[in-house]
Amino acid sequence: MKARSNVTEIQVKALTRDGEVKQVAFSASLLASSSGYVGPFNTHTPLVFRHVVTNIGNAYNPNTGFFTAPVRGAYHFEFYICATGHSSHPTSAVLVKNGGHVFIAYEHQPSYHVSSANGATLLLEVGDVVFLRLWINSRIFDNENHHSTFSGHLLFTM
């Protein structure tokens, strides 16, 4: 009887852990305070979204800008970027999975407000890394209204 009790207790603890890891969602905007531009740079540059609104499961790291998958599953990511138009510098960011470009959001015009957005559903393995990279020679704006954002969540495990 005691052995069965121990097995049941272990199973309950495992189910509890599984339930916790299945809850993964984050949303963050680019700047933690004030307003300004990030970029342009002469190379592709990882973006770090510092104003974290939600980070359920703590899979997003606001110090590196990296999302690391805690469990194998289908995840959905979306990102929105904005700036004011500039003749030489577009507004552009790339969704990156394990170092490879997935999708880009890009807008370029010489004046006025510009914005772009994109998203993807990705099959991730435990430890896969997803982040946004500022496209070469691009710039992105953010302020207290949180125009430029990056979000993701686990749809279901596999």
C-alpha positions in Angstrom: 0.0 0.0 0.0 2.8 2.4 0.9 4.6 1.7 -2.4 1.4 2.5 -4.3 1.1 5.7 -2.3 4.6 6.8 -3.2 4.0 6.1 -6.9 0.8 8.1 -6.9 2.6 11.0 -5.1 5.4 11.0 -7.7 2.8 10.9 -10.6 0.9 13.9 -9.1 4.2 15.9 -8.8 5.1 15.0 -12.4 1.6 16.1 -13.6 1.9 19.4 -11.7 5.3 20.1 -13.3 3.9 19.3 -16.7 1.0 21.7 -16.2 3.3 24.5 -15.2 5.6 24.1 -18.2 2.6 24.2 -20.6 1.8 27.7 -19.6 4.1 29.9 -21.6 3.4 33.4 -22.9 5.2 36.7 -23.0 4.7 40.3 -24.3 7.3 43.0 -24.3 8.0 46.4 -25.8 11.3 47.7 -26.9 12.2 50.4 -24.4 11.8 50.2 -20.7 11.5 54.0 -20.3 11.7 57.3 -22.2 11.7 57.3 -26.0 14.1 56.9 -28.8 15.5 54.9 -31.6 17.5 51.7 -31.7 19.8 51.7 -34.7 20.9 52.1 -37.4 23.9 49.7 -37.2 26.1 48.4 -40.0 25.3 44.8 -39.1 22.3 42.7 -38.1 21.8 43.3 -34.4 19.7 41.3 -31.8 16.9 43.4 -30.4 16.2 43.3 -26.6 12.7 44.1 -25.6 13.1 45.4 -22.1 9.6 46.5 -21.0 8.0 43.1 -20.1 4.3 43.2 -19.6 3.8 39.4 -19.3 6.3 36.6 -18.9 4.4 33.5 -17.9 6.8 30.6 -17.6 9.8 32.9 -17.7 10.9 31.6 -21.1 11.6 35.2 -22.4 14.9 36.8 -21.1 14.6 40.7 -21.0 18.4 40.9 -20.7 19.2 39.1 -23.9 15.9 39.4 -25.9 15.9 35.6 -26.3 12.9 33.3 -26.0 14.0 29.8 -25.1 11.5 27.0 -25.6 10.9 25.1 -22.3 8.9 22.3 -23.9 8.5 20.8 -27.4 5.4 22.3 -29.1 3.8 24.8 -31.5 4.4 28.4 -30.6 3.1 31.6 -32.1 5.1 34.8 -32.3 4.2 38.2 -33.5 6.0 41.5 -33.7 5.2 45.1 -34.5 7.8 47.8 -35.3 7.5 51.5 -36.1 9.5 54.6 -36.7 9.3 57.9 -38.6 10.2 57.7 -42.2 13.8 58.4 -43.3 15.3 58.5 -46.7 18.3 56.3 -45.8 17.1 54.1 -43.0 14.2 51.6 -43.3 12.3 50.2 -40.3 12.9 46.4 -40.3 13.2 43.4 -38.0 13.7 39.7 -38.6 12.2 36.8 -36.6 15.1 34.4 -36.0 15.0 30.8 -34.9 18.3 29.2 -33.8 20.2 31.7 -35.9 18.2 31.3 -39.1 15.9 34.0 -40.5 12.2 33.1 -40.5 10.2 36.2 -41.5 10.9 39.9 -41.9 8.8 43.0 -41.2 10.0 45.8 -43.4 8.8 49.3 -44.3 10.7 52.2 -46.0 9.5 55.6 -47.0 11.2 59.0 -46.7 8.7 60.7 -44.3 5.7 60.3 -42.1 5.0 57.5 -39.7 5.9 53.9 -40.8 5.0 50.6 -39.2 5.2 47.0 -40.1 4.2 43.7 -38.5 4.6 40.0 -39.0 4.1 36.7 -37.2 4.7 33.0 -37.4 3.8 29.7 -35.8 6.9 27.6 -35.3 7.5 24.0 -34.1 10.1 24.3 -31.4 12.2 21.7 -29.6 13.2 22.1 -26.0 16.0 24.7 -25.9 15.3 26.3 -29.3 15.9 30.0 -29.3 13.7 32.6 -31.0 14.5 36.4 -31.1 14.2 39.5 -33.2 17.1 40.9 -35.1 17.3 44.5 -36.3 18.0 44.4 -40.1 21.3 46.0 -41.2 21.1 49.9 -41.5 17.5 49.9 -40.1 16.1 51.7 -37.1 13.1 51.2 -34.8 11.3 53.7 -32.5 9.6 53.2 -29.2 8.3 55.4 -26.4 5.9 55.2 -23.4 3.1 54.3 -25.8 4.9 51.0 -26.6 4.7 51.0 -30.4 7.3 48.3 -31.0 6.5 45.0 -29.4 7.4 41.3 -29.5 5.0 38.6 -28.2 4.8 34.8 -28.2 2.9 32.0 -26.6 2.7 28.2 -26.6 -0.3 27.0 -28.6 0.1 23.3 -27.6 2.7 20.8 -26.6 3.7 17.9 -28.9 
